[in-house]
Amino acid sequence: MLRVAVVGSGPSGVYTAQALLNQSLVPEVRVHVLDRLPTPYGLVRYGVAPDHEKIKSLQNSLRAVLEDERVTFVGHVQIGGAGGVPPARLAELYHAVVYCVGAAADRPLAVPGEDLPGSWSATRFVSWYSAHPDIAPDGFALEARSAVVIGVGNVAVDVARILARGADELRATDVPRAALGALAGSRVREVHIAGRRGPSQARFTTKELRELGALPGARVVVDPVELAMDPAYAAQEGLPLPAVVRRNLEVLRGWSAQREPVSDAVRRIRLRFFLRPVELLERGGRVAGVRFARTAPDGAGGVRDTGAYEDVEAQLVLRAVGYRGVELPGLPFDPVRGTVPHAAGRVLRDGVPSPGEYVAGWIKRGPTGVIGSNRSCAKETVASLIEDAPLLARRPAAEDPLAVLRAWGLRPVEWDGWLSIERAEAALGRSLGRGPVKIPDWQGLLAAARGEGD
């Protein structure tokens, strides 16, 4: 029997487990899917916007893998770092370990004022309204009247949409109580989404973009002058543009032709282009705005600074300019790429494959692709692992890794514990007249996992 640990229960981890189950060369495989959190599904639970029910329903297919009798979910087990199980000790328990730990850090703007109060990563904001237990439930008061979201990808569009949505529209979702209350009391009337390049180079999908225009009580505002600066927009009819770019430009063209709303009762979502942030402005010890350098196409697919600047008022700034992998102590790490060095998923130590150590997902290839991209990535890694299986099977492995983890002082949360959390969240929602509502804190999650309060 081949015993494999998969570290991370998000899509890349679960797809890795699924690929191990589906291969036929090694008939007996047992997989433990480990996670630092007591809850499974990774970014599908804590990164997908609450009003994106279709994407969140991916949990159902992930669940089917984790409920397979050959798979054991092992939550509340940290690997590496202070208080965590070092990779070298974890390797003593399994024939192979696959690390699927994602890319947990945000890319900084690297501009003056970025650390001012009121300036946050978009990921932190997403974690807050998604009830991630690492983020305080009362982490955002939303007293700002104007917010700036820096970045023009789907994450930027997500956070702008949540800021512009009415709380009543989110009441049917699993948004935690504190976040729903803060959104209900939000004073935000204007949300700017700003990118340093033009609309043809934006990274959002058309579906996400169109959702902004369908928000009740909100209006999208696009400056036709900024659109016209983009060579692809100006020559749209004569260029062989990718379909998503063409569709995005058509949506933006329609919005640019609309008149700006007069009433302050209507929230404005301003899509801005050719603006590069150079400084976050301060007033009273907090962020008060963003100073942008005006850019223009450089004729080679990039942009150049024009020498002009524009200040945009904002009491809340959210950066959404990408992610980076974080070094896991005990594993090799490439700080430039933000990934673990590997060859077809095999971890490389000093350029040589390390027996029994593998990677999949963003920590393997960087933060690229969509959720489905993790499936082929996992299959490649599992193919390498199965090819190595005759040698891996000769390595020592524990008969009962969970018993060893408990002997080391850990208190794993298994699948039954997760089901207890689900029941507690359903009960919480019923008490509030809502569907299931997420428990947002460590203490509450672990108590629910133990069945306290059932």
C-alpha positions, 0 to 999 in steps of 0.5 A: 500500500502506498501512503501519500500526504497531500498538504492543502485541501483546495482545488490543487490538493483535491485534484491531486488526491483525485488523480491518485485515486484514478490512476491504475498502476498502483492499485492500493493508495491511501491519501491523507489530505492535510490542511492548516484550517479545520475546514476543507476547500481552500480558496473555493471556501475562502476566496470565491465571492459569496454571490458567485454560487455557481463557482462555489458549487465546485465544493460539491465535486471536491467533497465527493473526492474527500468522502472517498473511503481511500481519502482521509481529511486531516484538518487543523494540522500546520506543516512548517513554520512556528509550531508546525510539523517540519517537512522532514518529520512529515516525510517520516510518516508517508511514502510521499508528500505532495505540497499544494499550499498555493500562493498566500502572499500579496504583491505589494505596490512598493510605493510610499504610504502603502502601510497607512491605516485604510490601505489593505490587500484585496485578499485581506478584504476577501478573507474578511467577507469570506469569514477566514478565521485569520482575519478579525470579524470586525476588521473593516468598518467601511466608513470611507466614502470613496474607495480605490481598488488598484488592479484590473483583474477578477479579484479587483472586480470582485471586491468592487462589486461587494463594496457596491452591493447592498447588504440585502442582496448578500443576506441570502449568502453565507457572509458572516454576521459582522461583515454583513452588518458592516456592509449594511452600514457602509458609507462607500458611494464611489469605487474606483478600479484603476489599472496602469495599462489600457482596457485591452490589457485588463485581466478581468473576464467579460462575465465578471465585468458585466456583473458590475453593470447589473448591480441594483443601485450602482452605475458604472462610469467609464471615461471615453477619453481613456478608452480612446487612448488604447490602440486596440480600442481605437482600431478594434474593427481592424485587429484580430483581437482575442474574443475576451478582449473584444467582448470586454471592449464592447461592454466598456464602449456601451458604458462610456456612452451612458450619462453619469448619474446625478443623484448621490444615492446611486453608487458609482463604480469608475473604471479607470485606465492608464493610471500608475499608483506612485504614492498613497496620500495621508491625512490625519494619520490615515490614507486619504487618496492615491496619487497616480502617474498618468501613463500612455501606450509606448507603441511596443505593448507597454506604457510610459509615464507622461509626466502628468499626475492625478490625485484620487480621493480615497479613505479605503485603498485595496490593492489587487495586483497579484499573489506570491508564493511563500517559503515553507521552512524546510522546503527549497524555495525560489524567491524570484519566482515565488515557487518551489523548484521542481521537475515535472512536480518532483521537488528539486534540492540542489538541482536533484529530485528529492525522493518522496517530495512533490508539488502541485498548484500555484506553489509549483507553477506560480499564480496563473490560470483558473481553478480548472488549471490545477487539474492538469497540473495535478495530473502531471505531478501524480504521473511523476509520483506513480513513476517513482512508486516502486522506489517510494514503496520501499521507504518507511511509512507509519501504519497510522500517521494520525496516531503519530500526529496526536502523539506529537500533540496535535489535535486533527479535525477529521471529516466528522469534525468538518460535518459538525462545523457544517451543521453548526453553520446551518444552525447559525443561519437558521437562528438568523433567518438565513441559509448557512452562515460561516463561523468566522473565528478559530475558537468557534470553528474548533468548538463546532468541530468538537460538537459543542453547541449542537 
